[in-house]
Amino acid sequence: MSDDALILVVDDDSRLRALLQRYLTEHGFRVTAAENAADARDKLRFLSPDLMVLDVMMPGESGLELVQSMRAANDSVPPVLLLTARGAPEDRIAGFEAGADDYLGKPFEPLELVLRIRAMLRRAAPAPVAIPTTNFTGPLPLGDAVFDVERGELSRGGNVIHLTGGEAALLTTLARRPNEVLSREDIGGTLGMDEAGERAIDVQVTRLRRKIEIDPREPRFLHTVRGRGYVLKPGL
């Protein structure tokens, strides 16, 4: 995806909001800003941003609560990068569990934000992985669901099940190599992830299981192989 992607910046700090809007615009992005979660919801009624940059600590509905409620409602949610002054591991984990795709602690270098946004947009692109054409290309049965590997689309009974960009990229990577155990490093390398991205793979797996498994606690298709990684085992 090119740098003309539409970014929605949500932050109650007017100074930071203006700085981010100007800096991202200077780097070729189209930017819309919102001052809080309610303002963001209003804008999302009419806009389809390619990515959201979302502050965690806001008065009223927090950034965590906003993204969590959108995911729970199965809304069409773009990739979400959380900004927060809280950088402890438990805070990052809470962000990923809420449904964020990446996490950046304040203060941060503006260029790092731009690079993370570009990396997220690449992962969210329709064909985010460069895998040899000799690998499996689907469609792949997952019980009563079907994953179209070429389109990166999961459906059940003819109805498309919404996947975030990160979920689609991960499922595509596993589906291209069914019944083969892939380590986090294998997956991260394929998707161009840094170490932080690799740590988020476990969260993405948990979210995927909720969408493809009858009982996510007893997975039939997306298995963890202790000490090795993950394997997708298709079947009816």
C-alpha positions in Angstrom: 0.0 0.0 0.0 1.4 3.4 -0.9 2.0 6.3 1.4 -1.2 8.0 0.3 -3.1 5.8 2.7 -5.7 7.5 4.9 -4.7 7.6 8.6 -7.1 8.4 11.4 -5.3 9.9 14.4 -7.2 9.9 17.7 -5.7 11.8 20.6 -7.1 14.2 23.1 -3.9 16.2 23.2 -4.5 19.0 20.6 -0.8 19.8 20.3 0.3 16.3 19.7 -2.7 15.7 17.4 -1.7 18.7 15.3 2.0 17.6 15.2 1.1 14.1 14.1 -1.2 15.4 11.5 1.4 17.7 10.1 4.3 15.2 10.3 2.4 12.3 8.7 1.1 14.6 5.9 4.7 15.7 5.2 5.5 12.0 4.7 2.8 11.5 2.1 -0.1 10.2 4.1 -3.7 11.6 4.1 -4.6 12.3 7.7 -7.9 12.9 9.5 -7.8 13.7 13.2 -10.3 13.1 16.1 -10.1 14.5 19.6 -11.7 11.5 21.4 -13.4 8.2 20.9 -16.8 9.7 20.3 -15.4 12.0 17.6 -13.6 9.0 16.1 -16.8 7.0 16.0 -18.6 9.9 14.2 -15.8 10.0 11.6 -15.8 6.3 11.1 -19.4 6.5 10.0 -18.3 8.2 6.8 -14.6 7.3 6.5 -12.8 4.0 5.9 -9.2 4.7 7.1 -6.5 2.4 6.2 -5.0 2.6 9.7 -5.8 4.2 13.1 -3.3 5.8 15.4 -5.1 5.7 18.7 -4.1 7.2 22.1 -4.8 4.9 25.0 -5.5 7.4 27.8 -8.3 9.6 26.8 -11.2 11.1 28.9 -14.4 9.2 28.6 -14.0 6.1 26.5 -10.3 5.1 26.4 -8.5 3.9 23.3 -8.4 0.4 24.7 -12.2 0.4 25.2 -12.8 1.8 21.8 -10.8 -0.8 19.9 -12.1 -3.6 22.1 -15.7 -2.6 21.5 -15.2 -2.3 17.7 -13.6 -5.8 17.6 -16.3 -7.3 19.7 -19.0 -5.8 17.4 -17.1 -7.4 14.5 -17.0 -4.0 12.8 -14.7 -3.5 9.9 -11.7 -2.3 11.9 -8.5 -1.1 10.2 -5.1 -1.9 11.7 -4.7 -0.1 15.0 -1.5 1.3 16.4 -1.8 2.3 20.1 0.1 5.3 21.6 0.6 5.3 25.3 2.8 6.7 28.1 2.5 3.3 29.8 5.2 1.0 28.4 5.2 -1.9 30.9 4.8 -5.4 29.5 1.4 -5.9 31.0 0.2 -2.7 29.4 1.4 -3.8 26.0 -0.2 -7.2 26.5 -3.5 -5.5 27.4 -3.3 -3.5 24.2 -2.8 -6.6 22.0 -5.6 -8.4 23.9 -7.9 -5.5 23.2 -7.3 -5.9 19.5 -4.5 -3.6 18.7 -2.0 -4.6 16.0 1.0 -2.6 17.2 2.0 -0.5 20.2 4.3 2.5 20.6 5.3 4.1 23.9 5.5 7.8 24.5 7.7 9.7 24.0 8.6 8.4 20.6 10.6 9.4 17.5 8.2 10.6 14.8 10.2 8.7 12.2 9.7 5.4 14.1 5.9 6.0 14.0 6.1 6.5 10.2 8.1 3.3 9.8 5.7 1.3 12.0 2.8 2.6 10.0 4.4 1.6 6.7 5.2 -1.9 8.1 1.6 -2.3 9.3 0.2 -1.2 6.0 2.4 -3.7 4.1 1.2 -6.5 6.4 -2.4 -5.4 5.9 -2.1 -5.4 2.1 -4.1 -8.1 0.2 -1.0 -10.0 -0.7 1.3 -9.4 2.2 3.5 -12.3 1.9 6.0 -13.4 -0.8 5.7 -17.2 -0.7 6.8 -19.5 -3.6 3.9 -20.4 -5.9 4.6 -24.1 -5.3 2.9 -23.7 -1.9 -0.7 -24.4 -1.3 -3.2 -21.9 -2.7 -6.5 -23.1 -1.4 -9.4 -22.9 -0.7 -8.9 -24.6 2.6 -11.7 -26.3 4.6 -11.7 -25.5 8.3 -14.8 -27.4 9.5 -17.8 -25.4 8.4 -15.6 -22.5 7.4 -13.5 -22.1 4.3 -10.4 -20.0 3.9 -9.6 -18.7 0.4 -5.8 -18.5 0.5 -5.5 -16.4 -2.7 -8.0 -13.8 -1.5 -7.1 -14.0 2.2 -10.9 -14.4 2.9 -12.5 -16.5 5.6 -16.2 -17.4 5.1 -18.8 -19.6 6.7 -22.0 -20.5 5.0 -21.3 -18.0 2.3 -20.9 -15.2 4.7 -17.5 -13.5 4.9 -16.0 -13.4 8.4 -14.1 -10.2 9.1 -10.4 -10.6 9.6 -8.0 -7.8 10.6 -5.0 -7.2 8.4 -2.8 -9.0 10.9 -5.2 -12.0 11.3 -5.5 -12.4 7.5 -1.7 -12.2 7.0 -1.1 -14.8 9.8 -3.8 -17.2 8.5 -2.5 -16.9 5.0 1.0 -17.7 6.1 -0.1 -20.8 7.9 -2.6 -21.8 5.2 0.1 -21.6 2.5 2.0 -24.4 4.3 -0.7 -26.6 5.9 0.3 -29.4 8.3 3.8 -27.8 8.6 4.9 -26.4 12.0 6.0 -22.8 11.7 8.0 -21.1 14.4 7.3 -17.5 15.5 10.6 -16.6 13.8 9.4 -18.3 10.6 6.1 -16.4 10.7 7.7 -13.1 11.7 10.4 -13.4 9.0 7.7 -14.1 6.3 5.6 -11.1 7.4 8.6 -8.8 7.9 7.9 -8.4 11.7 10.3 -7.1 14.3 10.6 -8.7 17.7 7.6 -6.8 19.0 5.5 -8.1 16.1 6.7 -11.7 16.8 5.5 -11.4 20.4 2.1 -10.3 19.1 1.7 -13.5 17.1 0.3 -15.4 20.2 -2.4 -12.8 20.5 -3.3 -13.0 16.8 -3.5 -16.8 17.2 -5.9 -16.5 20.1 -8.1 -14.1 18.1 -8.1 -16.4 15.0 -9.1 -19.4 17.1 -12.3 -17.5 18.1 -13.2 -17.2 14.5 -12.3 -20.6 13.1 -12.7 -23.0 16.0 -15.9 -24.4 17.6 -14.2 -24.4 20.9 -11.1 -22.2 21.0 -9.9 -23.9 24.1 -9.8 -27.2 22.3 -8.6 -26.3 18.8 -9.1 -28.7 15.9 -7.4 -26.7 13.2 -4.9 -24.1 14.6 -2.6 -26.0 17.0 0.3 -25.0 19.2 3.3 -27.3 19.1 5.0 -26.7 22.4 8.6 -25.4 21.9 8.2 -25.2 18.1 5.4 -23.0 17.0 2.1 -23.3 15.2 0.5 -25.5 12.6 -2.7 -25.3 10.7 -4.4 -28.6 10.1 -7.3 -28.3 7.7 -10.3 -30.7 7.6 -14.0 -31.0 7.7 
